[in-house]
Amino acid sequence: MGTPVVSRLSIEAETWAADKTTAVPAGHADRAATEMTAQTAAERLPAARTQAAATCPVTPPATSIGSTVVPLAQPVGQAPPARPKRSAVT
């Protein structure tokens, strides 16, 4: 048997699907970065943490057909668990 012929339409369809599936994670990353920036301002976090949020990449690497998408560890829009409050030492 010979090598299968890949049509131009098949390649265009795969490219279109890859573009659409890449746009979804990119949108989530952008929203997560916006939420991180807002949280650092609201909580008046130290400069190092504010800088870390500011330099967080908002665009994930390009994906291709058949690649694995790793879900976010913390769902976007869900607040992280509350930290225990420190008791005053007297």
PDB file with SEQRES, HELIX, SHEET and CRYST1 records, atoms N, CA, C and O in Angstrom:
SEQRES   1 A   90  MET GLY THR PRO VAL VAL SER ARG LEU SER ILE GLU ALA          
SEQRES   2 A   90  GLU THR TRP ALA ALA ASP LYS THR THR ALA VAL PRO ALA          
SEQRES   3 A   90  GLY HIS ALA ASP ARG ALA ALA THR GLU MET THR ALA GLN          
SEQRES   4 A   90  THR ALA ALA GLU ARG LEU PRO ALA ALA ARG THR GLN ALA          
SEQRES   5 A   90  ALA ALA THR CYS PRO VAL THR PRO PRO ALA THR SER ILE          
SEQRES   6 A   90  GLY SER THR VAL VAL PRO LEU ALA GLN PRO VAL GLY GLN          
SEQRES   7 A   90  ALA PRO PRO ALA ARG PRO LYS ARG SER ALA VAL THR              
HELIX    1 AA1 ARG A    8  ALA A   42  1                                  35    
HELIX    2 AA2 ALA A   47  THR A   55  1                                   9    
CRYST1    1.000    1.000    1.000  90.00  90.00  90.00 P 1           1          
ATOM      1  N   MET A   1       0.839  -1.176   0.000  1.00  0.00           N  
ATOM      2  CA  MET A   1       0.000   0.000   0.000  1.00  0.00           C  
ATOM      3  C   MET A   1       0.888   1.244   0.000  1.00  0.00           C  
ATOM      4  O   MET A   1       1.993   1.241   0.543  1.00  0.00           O  
ATOM      5  N   GLY A   2       0.390   2.278  -0.607  1.00  0.00           N  
ATOM      6  CA  GLY A   2       1.144   3.518  -0.695  1.00  0.00           C  
ATOM      7  C   GLY A   2       0.889   4.424   0.499  1.00  0.00           C  
ATOM      8  O   GLY A   2       0.098   4.104   1.387  1.00  0.00           O  
ATOM      9  N   THR A   3       1.556   5.533   0.502  1.00  0.00           N  
ATOM     10  CA  THR A   3       1.398   6.530   1.552  1.00  0.00           C  
ATOM     11  C   THR A   3       0.051   7.226   1.383  1.00  0.00           C  
ATOM     12  O   THR A   3      -0.306   7.615   0.271  1.00  0.00           O  
ATOM     13  N   PRO A   4      -0.713   7.391   2.488  1.00  0.00           N  
ATOM     14  CA  PRO A   4      -2.003   8.069   2.355  1.00  0.00           C  
ATOM     15  C   PRO A   4      -1.814   9.526   1.944  1.00  0.00           C  
ATOM     16  O   PRO A   4      -0.876  10.196   2.378  1.00  0.00           O  
ATOM     17  N   VAL A   5      -2.706   9.988   1.116  1.00  0.00           N  
ATOM     18  CA  VAL A   5      -2.660  11.367   0.652  1.00  0.00           C  
ATOM     19  C   VAL A   5      -3.482  12.219   1.610  1.00  0.00           C  
ATOM     20  O   VAL A   5      -4.643  11.918   1.886  1.00  0.00           O  
ATOM     21  N   VAL A   6      -2.869  13.281   2.109  1.00  0.00           N  
ATOM     22  CA  VAL A   6      -3.561  14.201   3.012  1.00  0.00           C  
ATOM     23  C   VAL A   6      -4.043  15.374   2.177  1.00  0.00           C  
ATOM     24  O   VAL A   6      -3.251  16.057   1.528  1.00  0.00           O  
ATOM     25  N   SER A   7      -5.325  15.595   2.199  1.00  0.00           N  
ATOM     26  CA  SER A   7      -5.877  16.673   1.388  1.00  0.00           C  
ATOM     27  C   SER A   7      -5.634  18.029   2.038  1.00  0.00           C  
ATOM     28  O   SER A   7      -5.432  18.137   3.248  1.00  0.00           O  
ATOM     29  N   ARG A   8      -5.660  19.043   1.211  1.00  0.00           N  
ATOM     30  CA  ARG A   8      -5.504  20.418   1.693  1.00  0.00           C  
ATOM     31  C   ARG A   8      -6.636  20.764   2.653  1.00  0.00           C  
ATOM     32  O   ARG A   8      -6.416  21.465   3.640  1.00  0.00           O  
ATOM     33  N   LEU A   9      -7.847  20.279   2.373  1.00  0.00           N  
ATOM     34  CA  LEU A   9      -8.988  20.553   3.251  1.00  0.00           C  
ATOM     35  C   LEU A   9      -8.802  19.900   4.612  1.00  0.00           C  
ATOM     36  O   LEU A   9      -9.192  20.470   5.631  1.00  0.00           O  
ATOM     37  N   SER A  10      -8.211  18.708   4.639  1.00  0.00           N  
ATOM     38  CA  SER A  10      -7.958  18.028   5.906  1.00  0.00           C  
ATOM     39  C   SER A  10      -6.969  18.824   6.751  1.00  0.00           C  
ATOM     40  O   SER A  10      -7.160  18.976   7.957  1.00  0.00           O  
ATOM     41  N   ILE A  11      -5.922  19.326   6.122  1.00  0.00           N  
ATOM     42  CA  ILE A  11      -4.921  20.128   6.844  1.00  0.00           C  
ATOM     43  C   ILE A  11      -5.560  21.414   7.353  1.00  0.00           C  
ATOM     44  O   ILE A  11      -5.310  21.824   8.487  1.00  0.00           O  
ATOM     45  N   GLU A  12      -6.381  22.053   6.524  1.00  0.00           N  
ATOM     46  CA  GLU A  12      -7.060  23.280   6.949  1.00  0.00           C  
ATOM     47  C   GLU A  12      -8.004  23.009   8.118  1.00  0.00           C  
ATOM     48  O   GLU A  12      -8.099  23.819   9.040  1.00  0.00           O  
ATOM     49  N   ALA A  13      -8.699  21.876   8.082  1.00  0.00           N  
ATOM     50  CA  ALA A  13      -9.616  21.526   9.170  1.00  0.00           C  
ATOM     51  C   ALA A  13      -8.851  21.294  10.471  1.00  0.00           C  
ATOM     52  O   ALA A  13      -9.291  21.731  11.535  1.00  0.00           O  
ATOM     53  N   GLU A  14      -7.708  20.607  10.393  1.00  0.00           N  
ATOM     54  CA  GLU A  14      -6.903  20.370  11.588  1.00  0.00           C  
ATOM     55  C   GLU A  14      -6.338  21.675  12.135  1.00  0.00           C  
ATOM     56  O   GLU A  14      -6.296  21.873  13.349  1.00  0.00           O  
ATOM     57  N   THR A  15      -5.909  22.552  11.259  1.00  0.00           N  
ATOM     58  CA  THR A  15      -5.382  23.852  11.684  1.00  0.00           C  
ATOM     59  C   THR A  15      -6.471  24.675  12.357  1.00  0.00           C  
ATOM     60  O   THR A  15      -6.233  25.291  13.396  1.00  0.00           O  
ATOM     61  N   TRP A  16      -7.669  24.687  11.770  1.00  0.00           N  
ATOM     62  CA  TRP A  16      -8.795  25.421  12.354  1.00  0.00           C  
ATOM     63  C   TRP A  16      -9.115  24.880  13.744  1.00  0.00           C  
ATOM     64  O   TRP A  16      -9.306  25.659  14.678  1.00  0.00           O  
ATOM     65  N   ALA A  17      -9.176  23.546  13.895  1.00  0.00           N  
ATOM     66  CA  ALA A  17      -9.480  22.936  15.195  1.00  0.00           C  
ATOM     67  C   ALA A  17      -8.401  23.266  16.220  1.00  0.00           C  
ATOM     68  O   ALA A  17      -8.712  23.548  17.377  1.00  0.00           O  
ATOM     69  N   ALA A  18      -7.142  23.236  15.807  1.00  0.00           N  
ATOM     70  CA  ALA A  18      -6.046  23.559  16.726  1.00  0.00           C  
ATOM     71  C   ALA A  18      -6.135  25.009  17.184  1.00  0.00           C  
ATOM     72  O   ALA A  18      -5.913  25.306  18.358  1.00  0.00           O  
ATOM     73  N   ASP A  19      -6.459  25.910  16.263  1.00  0.00           N  
ATOM     74  CA  ASP A  19      -6.600  27.323  16.630  1.00  0.00           C  
ATOM     75  C   ASP A  19      -7.720  27.526  17.642  1.00  0.00           C  
ATOM     76  O   ASP A  19      -7.563  28.283  18.600  1.00  0.00           O  
ATOM     77  N   LYS A  20      -8.846  26.857  17.436  1.00  0.00           N  
ATOM     78  CA  LYS A  20      -9.985  27.007  18.346  1.00  0.00           C  
ATOM     79  C   LYS A  20      -9.683  26.419  19.716  1.00  0.00           C  
ATOM     80  O   LYS A  20     -10.027  27.027  20.730  1.00  0.00           O  
ATOM     81  N   THR A  21      -9.049  25.252  19.772  1.00  0.00           N  
ATOM     82  CA  THR A  21      -8.763  24.634  21.074  1.00  0.00           C  
ATOM     83  C   THR A  21      -7.661  25.372  21.813  1.00  0.00           C  
ATOM     84  O   THR A  21      -7.596  25.297  23.040  1.00  0.00           O  
ATOM     85  N   THR A  22      -6.795  26.080  21.106  1.00  0.00           N  
ATOM     86  CA  THR A  22      -5.761  26.882  21.755  1.00  0.00           C  
ATOM     87  C   THR A  22      -6.359  28.162  22.325  1.00  0.00           C  
ATOM     88  O   THR A  22      -5.887  28.655  23.350  1.00  0.00           O  
ATOM     89  N   ALA A  23      -7.375  28.702  21.689  1.00  0.00           N  
ATOM     90  CA  ALA A  23      -7.991  29.949  22.140  1.00  0.00           C  
ATOM     91  C   ALA A  23      -8.659  29.785  23.498  1.00  0.00           C  
ATOM     92  O   ALA A  23      -8.678  30.730  24.286  1.00  0.00           O  
ATOM     93  N   VAL A  24      -9.206  28.616  23.789  1.00  0.00           N  
ATOM     94  CA  VAL A  24      -9.886  28.400  25.068  1.00  0.00           C  
ATOM     95  C   VAL A  24      -8.911  28.509  26.237  1.00  0.00           C  
ATOM     96  O   VAL A  24      -9.163  29.297  27.148  1.00  0.00           O  
ATOM     97  N   PRO A  25      -7.788  27.742  26.256  1.00  0.00           N  
ATOM     98  CA  PRO A  25      -6.848  27.891  27.369  1.00  0.00           C  
ATOM     99  C   PRO A  25      -6.262  29.302  27.458  1.00  0.00           C  
ATOM    100  O   PRO A  25      -6.010  29.797  28.557  1.00  0.00           O  
ATOM    101  N   ALA A  26      -6.043  29.951  26.314  1.00  0.00           N  
ATOM    102  CA  ALA A  26      -5.492  31.304  26.335  1.00  0.00           C  
ATOM    103  C   ALA A  26      -6.443  32.254  27.046  1.00  0.00           C  
ATOM    104  O   ALA A  26      -5.997  33.126  27.791  1.00  0.00           O  
ATOM    105  N   GLY A  27      -7.741  32.104  26.831  1.00  0.00           N  
ATOM    106  CA  GLY A  27      -8.731  32.949  27.503  1.00  0.00           C  
ATOM    107  C   GLY A  27      -8.745  32.720  29.001  1.00  0.00           C  
ATOM    108  O   GLY A  27      -8.864  33.670  29.774  1.00  0.00           O  
ATOM    109  N   HIS A  28      -8.624  31.459  29.419  1.00  0.00           N  
ATOM    110  CA  HIS A  28      -8.586  31.153  30.849  1.00  0.00           C  
ATOM    111  C   HIS A  28      -7.321  31.723  31.487  1.00  0.00           C  
ATOM    112  O   HIS A  28      -7.372  32.242  32.602  1.00  0.00           O  
ATOM    113  N   ALA A  29      -6.195  31.631  30.795  1.00  0.00           N  
ATOM    114  CA  ALA A  29      -4.935  32.141  31.330  1.00  0.00           C  
ATOM    115  C   ALA A  29      -4.996  33.652  31.507  1.00  0.00           C  
ATOM    116  O   ALA A  29      -4.515  34.184  32.508  1.00  0.00           O  
ATOM    117  N   ASP A  30      -5.583  34.342  30.539  1.00  0.00           N  
ATOM    118  CA  ASP A  30      -5.697  35.797  30.625  1.00  0.00           C  
ATOM    119  C   ASP A  30      -6.572  36.195  31.804  1.00  0.00           C  
ATOM    120  O   ASP A  30      -6.244  37.125  32.541  1.00  0.00           O  
ATOM    121  N   ARG A  31      -7.688  35.489  31.983  1.00  0.00           N  
ATOM    122  CA  ARG A  31      -8.587  35.794  33.100  1.00  0.00           C  
ATOM    123  C   ARG A  31      -7.905  35.501  34.434  1.00  0.00           C  
ATOM    124  O   ARG A  31      -8.057  36.268  35.385  1.00  0.00           O  
ATOM    125  N   ALA A  32      -7.160  34.405  34.515  1.00  0.00           N  
ATOM    126  CA  ALA A  32      -6.456  34.059  35.752  1.00  0.00           C  
ATOM    127  C   ALA A  32      -5.410  35.114  36.092  1.00  0.00           C  
ATOM    128  O   ALA A  32      -5.261  35.484  37.257  1.00  0.00           O  
ATOM    129  N   ALA A  33      -4.687  35.600  35.093  1.00  0.00           N  
ATOM    130  CA  ALA A  33      -3.678  36.633  35.333  1.00  0.00           C  
ATOM    131  C   ALA A  33      -4.327  37.921  35.823  1.00  0.00           C  
ATOM    132  O   ALA A  33      -3.788  38.591  36.704  1.00  0.00           O  
ATOM    133  N   THR A  34      -5.475  38.271  35.261  1.00  0.00           N  
ATOM    134  CA  THR A  34      -6.197  39.469  35.705  1.00  0.00           C  
ATOM    135  C   THR A  34      -6.638  39.321  37.154  1.00  0.00           C  
ATOM    136  O   THR A  34      -6.526  40.261  37.941  1.00  0.00           O  
ATOM    137  N   GLU A  35      -7.145  38.129  37.511  1.00  0.00           N  
ATOM    138  CA  GLU A  35      -7.574  37.887  38.893  1.00  0.00           C  
ATOM    139  C   GLU A  35      -6.392  37.924  39.858  1.00  0.00           C  
ATOM    140  O   GLU A  35      -6.511  38.435  40.971  1.00  0.00           O  
ATOM    141  N   MET A  36      -5.244  37.378  39.428  1.00  0.00           N  
ATOM    142  CA  MET A  36      -4.052  37.400  40.286  1.00  0.00           C  
ATOM    143  C   MET A  36      -3.609  38.834  40.554  1.00  0.00           C  
ATOM    144  O   MET A  36      -3.269  39.183  41.685  1.00  0.00           O  
ATOM    145  N   THR A  37      -3.614  39.658  39.517  1.00  0.00           N  
ATOM    146  CA  THR A  37      -3.203  41.051  39.668  1.00  0.00           C  
ATOM    147  C   THR A  37      -4.147  41.788  40.610  1.00  0.00           C  
ATOM    148  O   THR A  37      -3.699  42.556  41.461  1.00  0.00           O  
ATOM    149  N   ALA A  38      -5.443  41.562  40.464  1.00  0.00           N  
ATOM    150  CA  ALA A  38      -6.422  42.211  41.342  1.00  0.00           C  
ATOM    151  C   ALA A  38      -6.251  41.750  42.786  1.00  0.00           C  
ATOM    152  O   ALA A  38      -6.365  42.551  43.714  1.00  0.00           O  
ATOM    153  N   GLN A  39      -5.977  40.459  42.977  1.00  0.00           N  
ATOM    154  CA  GLN A  39      -5.814  39.934  44.334  1.00  0.00           C  
ATOM    155  C   GLN A  39      -4.568  40.510  45.001  1.00  0.00           C  
ATOM    156  O   GLN A  39      -4.596  40.830  46.190  1.00  0.00           O  
ATOM    157  N   THR A  40      -3.472  40.645  44.247  1.00  0.00           N  
ATOM    158  CA  THR A  40      -2.258  41.205  44.851  1.00  0.00           C  
ATOM    159  C   THR A  40      -2.488  42.644  45.293  1.00  0.00           C  
ATOM    160  O   THR A  40      -1.958  43.070  46.319  1.00  0.00           O  
ATOM    161  N   ALA A  41      -3.277  43.396  44.526  1.00  0.00           N  
ATOM    162  CA  ALA A  41      -3.572  44.781  44.897  1.00  0.00           C  
ATOM    163  C   ALA A  41      -4.492  44.829  46.112  1.00  0.00           C  
ATOM    164  O   ALA A  41      -4.277  45.628  47.023  1.00  0.00           O  
ATOM    165  N   ALA A  42      -5.512  43.979  46.129  1.00  0.00           N  
ATOM    166  CA  ALA A  42      -6.487  43.986  47.224  1.00  0.00           C  
ATOM    167  C   ALA A  42      -5.867  43.551  48.550  1.00  0.00           C  
ATOM    168  O   ALA A  42      -6.218  44.079  49.605  1.00  0.00           O  
ATOM    169  N   GLU A  43      -4.953  42.598  48.497  1.00  0.00           N  
ATOM    170  CA  GLU A  43      -4.360  42.075  49.725  1.00  0.00           C  
ATOM    171  C   GLU A  43      -3.063  42.777  50.115  1.00  0.00           C  
ATOM    172  O   GLU A  43      -2.452  42.453  51.134  1.00  0.00           O  
ATOM    173  N   ARG A  44      -2.649  43.738  49.294  1.00  0.00           N  
ATOM    174  CA  ARG A  44      -1.411  44.483  49.552  1.00  0.00           C  
ATOM    175  C   ARG A  44      -0.251  43.528  49.829  1.00  0.00           C  
ATOM    176  O   ARG A  44       0.431  43.624  50.848  1.00  0.00           O  
ATOM    177  N   LEU A  45      -0.054  42.611  48.897  1.00  0.00           N  
ATOM    178  CA  LEU A  45       1.000  41.610  49.047  1.00  0.00           C  
ATOM    179  C   LEU A  45       2.375  42.241  48.872  1.00  0.00           C  
ATOM    180  O   LEU A  45       2.500  43.315  48.283  1.00  0.00           O  
ATOM    181  N   PRO A  46       3.415  41.568  49.387  1.00  0.00           N  
ATOM    182  CA  PRO A  46       4.770  42.090  49.228  1.00  0.00           C  
ATOM    183  C   PRO A  46       5.134  42.269  47.750  1.00  0.00           C  
ATOM    184  O   PRO A  46       4.543  41.642  46.871  1.00  0.00           O  
ATOM    185  N   ALA A  47       6.105  43.129  47.501  1.00  0.00           N  
ATOM    186  CA  ALA A  47       6.505  43.451  46.129  1.00  0.00           C  
ATOM    187  C   ALA A  47       6.907  42.213  45.336  1.00  0.00           C  
ATOM    188  O   ALA A  47       6.620  42.128  44.142  1.00  0.00           O  
ATOM    189  N   ALA A  48       7.567  41.253  45.981  1.00  0.00           N  
ATOM    190  CA  ALA A  48       8.002  40.046  45.272  1.00  0.00           C  
ATOM    191  C   ALA A  48       6.808  39.265  44.730  1.00  0.00           C  
ATOM    192  O   ALA A  48       6.858  38.755  43.611  1.00  0.00           O  
ATOM    193  N   ARG A  49       5.748  39.171  45.507  1.00  0.00           N  
ATOM    194  CA  ARG A  49       4.562  38.442  45.040  1.00  0.00           C  
ATOM    195  C   ARG A  49       3.826  39.229  43.965  1.00  0.00           C  
ATOM    196  O   ARG A  49       3.309  38.647  43.011  1.00  0.00           O  
ATOM    197  N   THR A  50       3.776  40.532  44.113  1.00  0.00           N  
ATOM    198  CA  THR A  50       3.139  41.359  43.097  1.00  0.00           C  
ATOM    199  C   THR A  50       3.885  41.222  41.778  1.00  0.00           C  
ATOM    200  O   THR A  50       3.268  41.109  40.718  1.00  0.00           O  
ATOM    201  N   GLN A  51       5.213  41.231  41.843  1.00  0.00           N  
ATOM    202  CA  GLN A  51       6.033  41.078  40.637  1.00  0.00           C  
ATOM    203  C   GLN A  51       5.816  39.705  40.008  1.00  0.00           C  
ATOM    204  O   GLN A  51       5.764  39.588  38.783  1.00  0.00           O  
ATOM    205  N   ALA A  52       5.691  38.663  40.833  1.00  0.00           N  
ATOM    206  CA  ALA A  52       5.460  37.313  40.312  1.00  0.00           C  
ATOM    207  C   ALA A  52       4.141  37.244  39.554  1.00  0.00           C  
ATOM    208  O   ALA A  52       4.060  36.607  38.504  1.00  0.00           O  
ATOM    209  N   ALA A  53       3.114  37.893  40.076  1.00  0.00           N  
ATOM    210  CA  ALA A  53       1.816  37.905  39.389  1.00  0.00           C  
ATOM    211  C   ALA A  53       1.904  38.693  38.091  1.00  0.00           C  
ATOM    212  O   ALA A  53       1.291  38.324  37.090  1.00  0.00           O  
ATOM    213  N   ALA A  54       2.670  39.783  38.112  1.00  0.00           N  
ATOM    214  CA  ALA A  54       2.790  40.623  36.921  1.00  0.00           C  
ATOM    215  C   ALA A  54       3.561  39.929  35.803  1.00  0.00           C  
ATOM    216  O   ALA A  54       3.289  40.166  34.627  1.00  0.00           O  
ATOM    217  N   THR A  55       4.519  39.073  36.157  1.00  0.00           N  
ATOM    218  CA  THR A  55       5.325  38.408  35.136  1.00  0.00           C  
ATOM    219  C   THR A  55       4.786  37.046  34.745  1.00  0.00           C  
ATOM    220  O   THR A  55       5.370  36.369  33.899  1.00  0.00           O  
ATOM    221  N   CYS A  56       3.677  36.633  35.350  1.00  0.00           N  
ATOM    222  CA  CYS A  56       3.073  35.347  35.016  1.00  0.00           C  
ATOM    223  C   CYS A  56       2.656  35.358  33.551  1.00  0.00           C  
ATOM    224  O   CYS A  56       1.964  36.277  33.112  1.00  0.00           O  
ATOM    225  N   PRO A  57       3.074  34.336  32.782  1.00  0.00           N  
ATOM    226  CA  PRO A  57       2.692  34.335  31.363  1.00  0.00           C  
ATOM    227  C   PRO A  57       1.184  34.166  31.217  1.00  0.00           C  
ATOM    228  O   PRO A  57       0.575  33.325  31.879  1.00  0.00           O  
ATOM    229  N   VAL A  58       0.596  34.970  30.348  1.00  0.00           N  
ATOM    230  CA  VAL A  58      -0.848  34.889  30.159  1.00  0.00           C  
ATOM    231  C   VAL A  58      -1.225  34.087  28.924  1.00  0.00           C  
ATOM    232  O   VAL A  58      -2.402  33.791  28.719  1.00  0.00           O  
ATOM    233  N   THR A  59      -0.267  33.737  28.114  1.00  0.00           N  
ATOM    234  CA  THR A  59      -0.562  32.958  26.923  1.00  0.00           C  
ATOM    235  C   THR A  59       0.150  31.624  27.018  1.00  0.00           C  
ATOM    236  O   THR A  59       1.380  31.585  27.066  1.00  0.00           O  
ATOM    237  N   PRO A  60      -0.598  30.528  27.045  1.00  0.00           N  
ATOM    238  CA  PRO A  60       0.045  29.225  27.127  1.00  0.00           C  
ATOM    239  C   PRO A  60       0.758  28.901  25.826  1.00  0.00           C  
ATOM    240  O   PRO A  60       0.459  29.505  24.796  1.00  0.00           O  
ATOM    241  N   PRO A  61       1.694  27.961  25.849  1.00  0.00           N  
ATOM    242  CA  PRO A  61       2.367  27.589  24.610  1.00  0.00           C  
ATOM    243  C   PRO A  61       1.366  27.025  23.601  1.00  0.00           C  
ATOM    244  O   PRO A  61       0.322  26.493  23.979  1.00  0.00           O  
ATOM    245  N   ALA A  62       1.690  27.146  22.341  1.00  0.00           N  
ATOM    246  CA  ALA A  62       0.792  26.663  21.292  1.00  0.00           C  
ATOM    247  C   ALA A  62       0.590  25.160  21.416  1.00  0.00           C  
ATOM    248  O   ALA A  62       1.516  24.421  21.752  1.00  0.00           O  
ATOM    249  N   THR A  63      -0.607  24.729  21.146  1.00  0.00           N  
ATOM    250  CA  THR A  63      -0.902  23.302  21.190  1.00  0.00           C  
ATOM    251  C   THR A  63      -1.061  22.791  19.771  1.00  0.00           C  
ATOM    252  O   THR A  63      -1.191  23.571  18.828  1.00  0.00           O  
ATOM    253  N   SER A  64      -1.050  21.494  19.630  1.00  0.00           N  
ATOM    254  CA  SER A  64      -1.270  20.899  18.320  1.00  0.00           C  
ATOM    255  C   SER A  64      -2.258  19.759  18.466  1.00  0.00           C  
ATOM    256  O   SER A  64      -2.591  19.361  19.582  1.00  0.00           O  
ATOM    257  N   ILE A  65      -2.717  19.241  17.372  1.00  0.00           N  
ATOM    258  CA  ILE A  65      -3.656  18.125  17.397  1.00  0.00           C  
ATOM    259  C   ILE A  65      -2.998  16.965  18.136  1.00  0.00           C  
ATOM    260  O   ILE A  65      -1.865  16.592  17.834  1.00  0.00           O  
ATOM    261  N   GLY A  66      -3.706  16.403  19.095  1.00  0.00           N  
ATOM    262  CA  GLY A  66      -3.186  15.257  19.825  1.00  0.00           C  
ATOM    263  C   GLY A  66      -2.390  15.615  21.058  1.00  0.00           C  
ATOM    264  O   GLY A  66      -1.923  14.717  21.759  1.00  0.00           O  
ATOM    265  N   SER A  67      -2.216  16.894  21.353  1.00  0.00           N  
ATOM    266  CA  SER A  67      -1.455  17.253  22.548  1.00  0.00           C  
ATOM    267  C   SER A  67      -2.350  17.124  23.776  1.00  0.00           C  
ATOM    268  O   SER A  67      -3.576  17.109  23.666  1.00  0.00           O  
ATOM    269  N   THR A  68      -1.733  17.033  24.926  1.00  0.00           N  
ATOM    270  CA  THR A  68      -2.474  16.881  26.167  1.00  0.00           C  
ATOM    271  C   THR A  68      -2.634  18.235  26.824  1.00  0.00           C  
ATOM    272  O   THR A  68      -1.666  18.987  26.942  1.00  0.00           O  
ATOM    273  N   VAL A  69      -3.838  18.554  27.250  1.00  0.00           N  
ATOM    274  CA  VAL A  69      -4.095  19.799  27.962  1.00  0.00           C  
ATOM    275  C   VAL A  69      -4.148  19.475  29.442  1.00  0.00           C  
ATOM    276  O   VAL A  69      -4.929  18.626  29.872  1.00  0.00           O  
ATOM    277  N   VAL A  70      -3.314  20.153  30.221  1.00  0.00           N  
ATOM    278  CA  VAL A  70      -3.276  19.935  31.661  1.00  0.00           C  
ATOM    279  C   VAL A  70      -4.199  20.952  32.310  1.00  0.00           C  
ATOM    280  O   VAL A  70      -4.036  22.151  32.085  1.00  0.00           O  
ATOM    281  N   PRO A  71      -5.169  20.508  33.113  1.00  0.00           N  
ATOM    282  CA  PRO A  71      -6.090  21.458  33.735  1.00  0.00           C  
ATOM    283  C   PRO A  71      -5.384  22.318  34.781  1.00  0.00           C  
ATOM    284  O   PRO A  71      -4.356  21.925  35.332  1.00  0.00           O  
ATOM    285  N   LEU A  72      -5.945  23.486  35.044  1.00  0.00           N  
ATOM    286  CA  LEU A  72      -5.404  24.355  36.078  1.00  0.00           C  
ATOM    287  C   LEU A  72      -5.552  23.688  37.433  1.00  0.00           C  
ATOM    288  O   LEU A  72      -6.538  22.995  37.681  1.00  0.00           O  
ATOM    289  N   ALA A  73      -4.577  23.892  38.314  1.00  0.00           N  
ATOM    290  CA  ALA A  73      -4.631  23.298  39.644  1.00  0.00           C  
ATOM    291  C   ALA A  73      -5.779  23.893  40.451  1.00  0.00           C  
ATOM    292  O   ALA A  73      -6.447  23.178  41.198  1.00  0.00           O  
ATOM    293  N   GLN A  74      -6.010  25.176  40.311  1.00  0.00           N  
ATOM    294  CA  GLN A  74      -7.093  25.863  41.015  1.00  0.00           C  
ATOM    295  C   GLN A  74      -8.059  26.378  39.962  1.00  0.00           C  
ATOM    296  O   GLN A  74      -7.664  27.195  39.131  1.00  0.00           O  
ATOM    297  N   PRO A  75      -9.307  25.934  39.964  1.00  0.00           N  
ATOM    298  CA  PRO A  75     -10.247  26.404  38.951  1.00  0.00           C  
ATOM    299  C   PRO A  75     -10.339  27.926  38.931  1.00  0.00           C  
ATOM    300  O   PRO A  75     -10.366  28.571  39.979  1.00  0.00           O  
ATOM    301  N   VAL A  76     -10.385  28.485  37.738  1.00  0.00           N  
ATOM    302  CA  VAL A  76     -10.459  29.934  37.579  1.00  0.00           C  
ATOM    303  C   VAL A  76     -11.762  30.433  38.176  1.00  0.00           C  
ATOM    304  O   VAL A  76     -12.823  29.850  37.951  1.00  0.00           O  
ATOM    305  N   GLY A  77     -11.678  31.508  38.934  1.00  0.00           N  
ATOM    306  CA  GLY A  77     -12.859  32.091  39.541  1.00  0.00           C  
ATOM    307  C   GLY A  77     -13.174  31.556  40.920  1.00  0.00           C  
ATOM    308  O   GLY A  77     -14.060  32.073  41.601  1.00  0.00           O  
ATOM    309  N   GLN A  78     -12.454  30.518  41.343  1.00  0.00           N  
ATOM    310  CA  GLN A  78     -12.682  29.954  42.673  1.00  0.00           C  
ATOM    311  C   GLN A  78     -11.591  30.469  43.602  1.00  0.00           C  
ATOM    312  O   GLN A  78     -10.406  30.404  43.274  1.00  0.00           O  
ATOM    313  N   ALA A  79     -11.984  30.969  44.737  1.00  0.00           N  
ATOM    314  CA  ALA A  79     -11.020  31.517  45.689  1.00  0.00           C  
ATOM    315  C   ALA A  79     -10.172  30.398  46.289  1.00  0.00           C  
ATOM    316  O   ALA A  79     -10.674  29.298  46.522  1.00  0.00           O  
ATOM    317  N   PRO A  80      -8.895  30.668  46.539  1.00  0.00           N  
ATOM    318  CA  PRO A  80      -8.058  29.662  47.187  1.00  0.00           C  
ATOM    319  C   PRO A  80      -8.504  29.463  48.629  1.00  0.00           C  
ATOM    320  O   PRO A  80      -9.186  30.322  49.187  1.00  0.00           O  
ATOM    321  N   PRO A  81      -8.128  28.341  49.241  1.00  0.00           N  
ATOM    322  CA  PRO A  81      -8.515  28.110  50.636  1.00  0.00           C  
ATOM    323  C   PRO A  81      -7.984  29.225  51.538  1.00  0.00           C  
ATOM    324  O   PRO A  81      -6.891  29.746  51.316  1.00  0.00           O  
ATOM    325  N   ALA A  82      -8.750  29.577  52.533  1.00  0.00           N  
ATOM    326  CA  ALA A  82      -8.348  30.642  53.461  1.00  0.00           C  
ATOM    327  C   ALA A  82      -7.164  30.181  54.301  1.00  0.00           C  
ATOM    328  O   ALA A  82      -7.087  29.027  54.721  1.00  0.00           O  
ATOM    329  N   ARG A  83      -6.250  31.108  54.533  1.00  0.00           N  
ATOM    330  CA  ARG A  83      -5.104  30.808  55.396  1.00  0.00           C  
ATOM    331  C   ARG A  83      -5.535  30.920  56.846  1.00  0.00           C  
ATOM    332  O   ARG A  83      -6.372  31.757  57.185  1.00  0.00           O  
ATOM    333  N   PRO A  84      -4.961  30.072  57.714  1.00  0.00           N  
ATOM    334  CA  PRO A  84      -5.290  30.220  59.138  1.00  0.00           C  
ATOM    335  C   PRO A  84      -4.727  31.540  59.665  1.00  0.00           C  
ATOM    336  O   PRO A  84      -3.624  31.945  59.298  1.00  0.00           O  
ATOM    337  N   LYS A  85      -5.483  32.192  60.511  1.00  0.00           N  
ATOM    338  CA  LYS A  85      -5.031  33.468  61.071  1.00  0.00           C  
ATOM    339  C   LYS A  85      -4.019  33.213  62.172  1.00  0.00           C  
ATOM    340  O   LYS A  85      -4.135  32.266  62.950  1.00  0.00           O  
ATOM    341  N   ARG A  86      -3.022  34.085  62.213  1.00  0.00           N  
ATOM    342  CA  ARG A  86      -2.004  33.979  63.260  1.00  0.00           C  
ATOM    343  C   ARG A  86      -2.548  34.566  64.551  1.00  0.00           C  
ATOM    344  O   ARG A  86      -3.194  35.614  64.558  1.00  0.00           O  
ATOM    345  N   SER A  87      -2.275  33.875  65.626  1.00  0.00           N  
ATOM    346  CA  SER A  87      -2.717  34.409  66.914  1.00  0.00           C  
ATOM    347  C   SER A  87      -1.663  35.377  67.437  1.00  0.00           C  
ATOM    348  O   SER A  87      -0.469  35.225  67.176  1.00  0.00           O  
ATOM    349  N   ALA A  88      -2.120  36.350  68.164  1.00  0.00           N  
ATOM    350  CA  ALA A  88      -1.204  37.331  68.739  1.00  0.00           C  
ATOM    351  C   ALA A  88      -0.414  36.685  69.866  1.00  0.00           C  
ATOM    352  O   ALA A  88      -0.974  36.030  70.745  1.00  0.00           O  
ATOM    353  N   VAL A  89       0.890  36.883  69.822  1.00  0.00           N  
ATOM    354  CA  VAL A  89       1.747  36.332  70.871  1.00  0.00           C  
ATOM    355  C   VAL A  89       1.957  37.419  71.913  1.00  0.00           C  
ATOM    356  O   VAL A  89       2.372  38.533  71.594  1.00  0.00           O  
ATOM    357  N   THR A  90       1.664  37.079  73.167  1.00  0.00           N  
ATOM    358  CA  THR A  90       1.827  38.089  74.228  1.00  0.00           C  
ATOM    359  C   THR A  90       2.898  37.684  75.188  1.00  0.00           C  
ATOM    360  O   THR A  90       3.175  38.407  76.144  1.00  0.00           O  
TER     361      THR A  90                                                      
END                                                                             
